Amino acid sequence: MNESSSHSTVSDAVTSEVDNYLACNSTDTTSLTAFPRLASAFRKYFAALPSSAAVERLFSTAEQILTARRCKMSDTLFEQAVFLRYKLKE
């Protein structure tokens, strides 16, 4: 099996699993046990962070940007500045 057909097979399996999950009427998260790929993605993207260190760093960055001299900065510009400063530190 070549790489292209292997990728296609996995893609088809994932698509099928998503379609089956969406057809399922259960709203309970335990229903994810029947859908292992979705359960893995759910744990990866919806898990709570174990500590607040990331949030503290973000607030510290925001505090450095929003000073007394910049208090009239628009919300949009402030969000963009925080995002850029945080990404540049990575």
LOLOSE-346444 format. One record per residue (C-alpha): residue in three letters; x negated, y, z negated. Coordinates in steps of 0.25 Angstrom, whole numbers, plus 2048, in hexadecimal, padded with zeros to 3 digits. Last residue first. Layout:
REM residues N
ALA; X; Y; Z
...
END
This chain:
REM residues 90
GLU; 7E1; 87E; 7A7
LYS; 7DF; 88D; 7A3
LEU; 7E3; 892; 7B1
LYS; 7F0; 88B; 7B0
TYR; 7F3; 892; 7A2
ARG; 7EF; 8A0; 7A8
LEU; 7F8; 89E; 7B4
PHE; 804; 899; 7AD
VAL; 803; 8A4; 7A3
ALA; 801; 8AE; 7AD
GLN; 80D; 8A9; 7B6
GLU; 816; 8A9; 7AA
PHE; 812; 8B7; 7A6
LEU; 815; 8BC; 7B4
THR; 822; 8B5; 7B4
ASP; 826; 8BB; 7A7
SER; 822; 8C9; 7AB
MET; 816; 8CF; 7A4
LYS; 81A; 8DB; 79B
CYS; 812; 8D6; 78F
ARG; 805; 8D6; 796
ARG; 7FD; 8E0; 78E
ALA; 803; 8DA; 781
THR; 7FE; 8CC; 785
LEU; 805; 8C1; 78D
ILE; 7FA; 8BA; 793
GLN; 7F2; 8B5; 787
GLU; 7FF; 8B1; 780
ALA; 804; 8A9; 78C
THR; 7F7; 8A1; 78C
SER; 7F8; 89E; 77D
PHE; 807; 89A; 780
LEU; 802; 890; 78A
ARG; 7F7; 88B; 781
GLU; 801; 889; 776
VAL; 80B; 881; 780
ALA; 800; 878; 784
ALA; 7FC; 875; 776
SER; 80A; 872; 772
SER; 808; 863; 770
PRO; 80C; 856; 775
LEU; 812; 85C; 781
ALA; 820; 857; 784
ALA; 822; 84D; 78F
PHE; 82B; 851; 79B
TYR; 821; 850; 7A6
LYS; 819; 843; 7A3
ARG; 824; 83B; 79B
PHE; 82E; 83E; 7A6
ALA; 824; 83A; 7B1
SER; 821; 82D; 7AA
ALA; 830; 82B; 7A8
LEU; 833; 82E; 7B7
ARG; 829; 824; 7BB
PRO; 82E; 819; 7B1
PHE; 83D; 81B; 7B5
ALA; 845; 811; 7AD
THR; 83F; 816; 7A0
LEU; 844; 824; 7A4
SER; 852; 820; 79F
THR; 84C; 823; 791
THR; 84D; 832; 795
ASP; 85C; 831; 794
THR; 864; 839; 79E
SER; 869; 82C; 7A5
ASN; 870; 82D; 7B2
CYS; 866; 826; 7BB
ALA; 866; 82B; 7C9
LEU; 85B; 835; 7C6
TYR; 853; 82A; 7C0
ASN; 855; 821; 7CD
ASP; 851; 82C; 7D6
VAL; 845; 82F; 7CE
GLU; 841; 820; 7CE
SER; 843; 81F; 7DD
THR; 83B; 82C; 7E0
VAL; 830; 826; 7D7
ALA; 830; 818; 7DE
ASP; 830; 81F; 7EC
SER; 824; 828; 7E8
VAL; 81D; 81B; 7E3
THR; 81F; 814; 7F0
SER; 81B; 821; 7F8
HIS; 80E; 822; 7F1
SER; 80B; 813; 7F3
SER; 80F; 815; 802
SER; 805; 821; 803
GLU; 7FA; 81A; 7FB
ASN; 7FA; 80D; 804
MET; 800; 800; 800
END
